[in-house]
Amino acid sequence: MPKKYCFSISNHATFYKYLVYSIKANCMKTKLLLFNAFLLIFNCTNESVTQPEGQACDNGTFVGDVILTTQQEVEDFGAMCYTKIDGKLYIGKGTNEDSDIHDLSYLNNLTEVYNSNPDRNQLSEIWVVKNPNLTNLEGLHNITKTAGVIISRNDRLASLSGLEGLTQIHYHPGFSAIVILNNDALESLDGLHNIVSIGSPDFTVFDYIGISIQGNDLLTNLEALSNINDIYGSVFIGTHEDDVYYEGNAALTDFCGLTNLFSNGGSDLVLIDNNAFNPTVQDIIDGNCSQ
């Protein structure tokens, strides 16, 4: 299968420092498109890599980024039996061209997607972007450790089932933890319900984005987030009314899943706007969390 080496055309750490500075300086009226812009900024070149002759499933670690753009690549990588990726897992094409990926069950050996070397400036997140035939994330269910989950523009994805193994997101400063963006069929966040903590108290709220949920037209509630006690990062649910590029969540009326988070202190930077219902943090704490 192809092993792909990708690079961003911008420095992510610098990008995010600018973003959070702008948000702080402009009372969060900065366009969230700055944050979303980097989602699809990748240039890739292919280099062939094959399973060594006679290699069995040895539960090894793949060092580097794994970028799977077709169903065949998913199946081929799964056959290599890696349990860990020391880098990023990117599923989809992330361009204007859709992938044909529809079944992630071949990746069920994976238990970790994480950059173990803090001195190496490398993303270590799970990206699932622009897979119109994907209906669930089953196959990722054994993954228990990653630095982030980005789910974007998967037209038939109805839930996040397959992410149940995650209990904590160990994300890096300058990056994002959970991004759920423009998934037209997504009705719930089921699959995230075992997560209890995001980020680290070692960093400030302006170091990274904890949760961003935007443009999911059928999403009605955030119940799957009800076990989260701490988010050391910002929380964006919807988008600012001035943003002409990204939308809120048109059917989202139930925010009660955030009660536990905000009752425990939550995040110092919260934006809830341009959804079907837009309660304040205090509303949610007081029980006025749904319509």
Helices and strands as residue ranges (DSSP letters): E 2-7, H 12-25, H 33-36, G 37-40, E 43-48, E 61-63, E 66-68, H 71-79, E 84-86, E 89-91, G 105-107, E 112-113, E 126-129, E 145-146, E 149-152, E 168-169, E 176-181, E 197-198, G 205-207, E 209-214, G 223-225, E 230-231, E 234-238, G 256-258, H 259-263, E 270-273, H 281-285
